[in-house]
Amino acid sequence: MCVDYWALNKLTIPDKYPIPNIDELLDELNGAKVFSKFDLRSGYHQIRVNPEDIPKTAFRTHSGHYEFVVMPFGFTNAPSTFQATMNDLFRPHLRKFILVFFDDILIYSKYEIQHQLHLREALSLLQGHQFYAKSSKCLFAKSQINFLGHVISENGLQVEKEKVATVQAWPIPTNVKKLRGFPGLTGYYRRFVKNYGLIARPLTNLTKKNAFQWTPAANEAFSRLKEALTTVPVLWLPDFSQEFTVESDASSEGVGAILLQSGHPVAYFSKGLSFSNRLKSAYERELLAVVLALQKWKHYLLRRHFFLKIDHYTLKYLLEQRVITTEQ
């Protein structure tokens, strides 16, 4: 049940508690070989409402008036409250052997014996604070596991087969509303797809106001994204004790880059160029590709040694240029 708490939410001071970034959570899993997963049963309903605030949750139905004594869906601060509660519960172990994203809890370890200890500690915390998992959605001591739309193993990250099947079965959109879900789903996996930003650009352009018109370019982008999601690589889980390599490139339409480690792809990045940037010289576009890639992956690269592979032939002219522009 979800009540429309629009009036109450309007008077509520928003809780800006940070929600974890999924990519950053997954980056913690390098070296892990054994995995377990919990999914809490109706997680929101396992948090009690302050007795003084219970009357504020009142709602009316055809059978009478009711109040929630547990946290309902529909509160503007419910997601932040739940994430904060889970973080407080597991705080000593977060990103050491436990990852939490709302009611999805992942336990990960390098060895089975170690995993038994980690699992016991996590279950003890849940039991001690009276949180209950849904047994049908729990998995224990697996070498490969599905978590937040990804397949995780010691070999790296993959896209869930169910999500690929959903993309493949997506019908051709007939309006903007039906279109928006497709870039939303495929965009979730953009780190897996080389040149995603360039491929998807004809579709994202159609989401602008009064811009929907299904063209051959849009149809080609639609088909290419479907194909791309079926052939994505297994991404390497980053090892922050090792050096990274960034390879960047630019064309007249956009820029792209790949983050590598030990020759394995960690993530892809791409972006279509605006009209003004498409008018820039070749080496300026190459330089823009470098800047955007380093900004995108600064959390991997900052204060670390890394390799940068670029098109030397065009960028060497930057050093020979006598007049430097403001952007440069």
N, C-alpha and C positions, 0 to 999 in steps of 0.2 A: 504494500500500500504506500502511495506517495501523495501527501496532502499538499495543496497549493498554499505555501506560506509566504506568498508575495508580500502581503502587508507587514508581516513580522520581519521578514528579511530586509525590507526597506528601512526599518528602524534599527537594524542590527549593525554594530560596528564590525566591519570585516576583519577576520583573523588572517593575517598575512603569513601564516606559518608556511615555510617552504616545502613544497611537494618534491620528492626526489626526481631527478632526471633519470629516465630509464636507461639511456645509453651509459651514463656514468655508473649506475648500479651494475650493469653487466660487465663493465670494464674491471670490476673487482674480482672476477672469477678465474683469472689466469692461474693455471696450476691445479685447479680443483678437478677431482676425478669421481667423486661420490656426491650424490645430490639427494635431498629429500624436500618435499613441498607440503605445506599446509594451506588450506583455504578455510578461513573462519566461517562458521555458520551464522548467516545474517549478522555480519560484523557490527553494523551500527547498533543493532538491538542488544548488543552485549555491553553497551555503555549506558549507565543510568543517568537520567535527567535529574539535575538539582531539584529537590522537593519544592523549593520556592518557585521554580520556573515551570513546573508541571502544568499549571493552568494556562500558560501561554501556548501550549501545544494543542489546546482543545479544538475539536473539529466536529462537524455535524453530519450525520447520515440519515437515511430514511428510517433507521431503527433507533435513533437517539443520539445523544451527545457523548463524546469520548475524549479522553486525554491520554497522551503517551507518558509512560513512566520510564521508557527507554528512548534513546536518541532516534528520532524518525528520519526517514529520507525526506529531502526537500529543504532542510535548513541550510542557509548559505554557508555556515561555518562547520557543518557536519564533516565534510572531507578533511579539513584542517584539524579538527578535533580528533578524528579517528587516527590520522597519520601521526599526530603528536603523541597520542596515547600509546600506539605501537612502538614508536621510537623510544619513548620513556621506558617502556617495558623491557626492550631488548638493548638498550643503550650500551651497556658494557661490551656487547658482542657485535654491534653493527659494523658491517664491512670487514669483520674479522672472520666470521663464519656464518653470519646471518644477514640476509637482505630482506627488507620489508617494503612493499608497495601496497598501501592500504591493507586489505585482508589477505593478500598473497604473501606468503612467508617462505623463503628459500633457505635451506641449510646446506652448506657446501664444505667439503673437506678434501684433503689430498689423499688420505688413507682411510680404509674401512674402520680400523680400530679407533682412529681419531674421530671418525664420523659418529661412532656410537656415543662417545662422550659429548660431542656437540649436540647430537639429537636429544640425549637425556637432559642436557641443560636447557635446551629450548622448550621441551615438553614440561619440564619442572616449572619454568616461568609461567607458561600458559596455565598449568594446573593451579599454581599458587595464587594466581590473580583471577581465577575462575573465568578463563576464556576457553571457548569450545570450538574445535575444528569439525568440519564436515568430513566424516570418514571416507565417503565415496570419492572425495576429491583429494585425498591425501596419498602421497607416494613416498616410499621409503627406500633409501640406499640404492639409487639407480645410477647407472653409468651415463645415462642420457635422459634428459627431462625437458618437458615443455614449461616455459615460464615467461609470462608477459608477451606471448605471441612469438617467442623464439624457441628453437631447439638448442639446448646447451649440452655440451660434452667436453671432454678434455681436448678434443680436436678444434673447438671453436664454436662460433654462432651460425645457426642456419635459420631460415624462415620456416615457420610452421607449415606443414603440408595443407592443413585445413584452410589457412589464409591464402595460400597459392590457389587452391581450388575455388575459393570465393572470388578471387580476382578473375580467374578464368571463366567463371560462370556469369560475370557481371554483364548485364545487357547494355546495348548501346543507349546512352542517355537521350531522353527526348526533351528535357528542360534543365534549367540550372539546378533545381533542387535535386534531381536525380543524378546530376553530374558531380555535385560537390562531394558525395561520399567516396567516389572513386579515387580522386587525388588524395583524399584524406587517408584512405586505407593504404594505397601504394606509397604515399609520402612517409608513412610510419616506417617503411623499410628503405628509405632513400639512401641510407648509408651502404646498402648492399648493391646498389645499381649505379654502374658507371654512367656518367652524363645524365643522371635523372632529371636535373633541372632543365636541360636542353630538350630532352624527350617530352617532358610533361608541359612545356611552355604553351603549346597551342591549346591545351585543355585548361590551364589556369587562366589564360586570356579570356576564355569563354565565361568564366565566373564573374567577370566585371559587369557592371550595371548595363542592361540592355545590349549585351554583347553576344548572347547565345545564338549561334548559327552553326549547325554541324557541317563542317567543311571536310574536304579530302585530307587536309593537314591534321585536323582534329581526329579523324578516323584512323590515320596512320599512327598518330601519337597513342591513341587508345590501344591499338593492336601491338605496338612496340613495347608499351609498358606491360601488357599481359605476357608477352614473350620474355621480356627481361626478368620478370619475377619467377619464371620457370627455370631460368639458367643462372641464378645468382650464385656467387661463390660461397664457400664456408669462410667466414671472417675470423681472423686470428684474434685471440683475446690478448690484449696488450700486456707486456711485461715491462713495468716501469723501471726495472733495473737495467734494461737494455736500451740501445739507441734506436731512434725512429728514423725513417727516411720519408721525405715528402717529395713527390713528383708532381709537377704542375705543367699545365699546357693551356693555350688559348687559341681561339679561332675567331672568325669575324662575327660569330653568333653568340659565343659564350666562353666561359672559362671552366676548367675542371682540374681536379687534383686527386691523388690517391695517397693515403697514409699507409706505409708499409713497416713491417718489422721482420727481420730475417727473411726477406723476400716474399712474405705473405701479406695479403691485404688486410688492414685493420678497419678501414672505412674509406668510402668514396665521397667526394664533394663536387658539386657543379652548380653553376648559376648562369642563367641567360643574361646577356648584356642589354642595357638600355640603348636607345638610339644614339645618345651622345657618346657613350662608351664604344659603340661599334664604329664610330668615326675616328677613334684614336689610332695611332700608328701601331704596327705589329708589336714592337717591343714594349710599348705602354700597356697593351693588353696582356702581354706576358708578365709584366711587372704587377699588374692588377691581380692576375691569377695567383701569384706568389703571396701578395698581401692578404687576399681573402682567405687563402688556404691556411696561412699562419694564424690569422685571427680565428678561424673556425676551430683549429686544433691547438690553440694556445694552452689549454689545460693539459695537453700531452707534452708540449714542447717547452714551456716556460721553465727557465733555469736548468735546462738539460741540453746536452750536446745532441745534435741531430744532423742528418745529411739533407741537403736540398738539391734536387736534380731539376734543372731548368734548360730552356733553349738558349744556350750560350751565344749562338750566332746573332740573335736579335738583341739580347740584353747587353751584349758587349758595347753596343753603340751608346748606351746610357752613360758609360764612363767617358766616352769621347765627346759627349754633347757639351757644348760650352754654355748654353743658356738652359737653365733648369726652371721648369714651370713650378707653380705653387703646389700642384698635386704631387709632383715627383719629390 
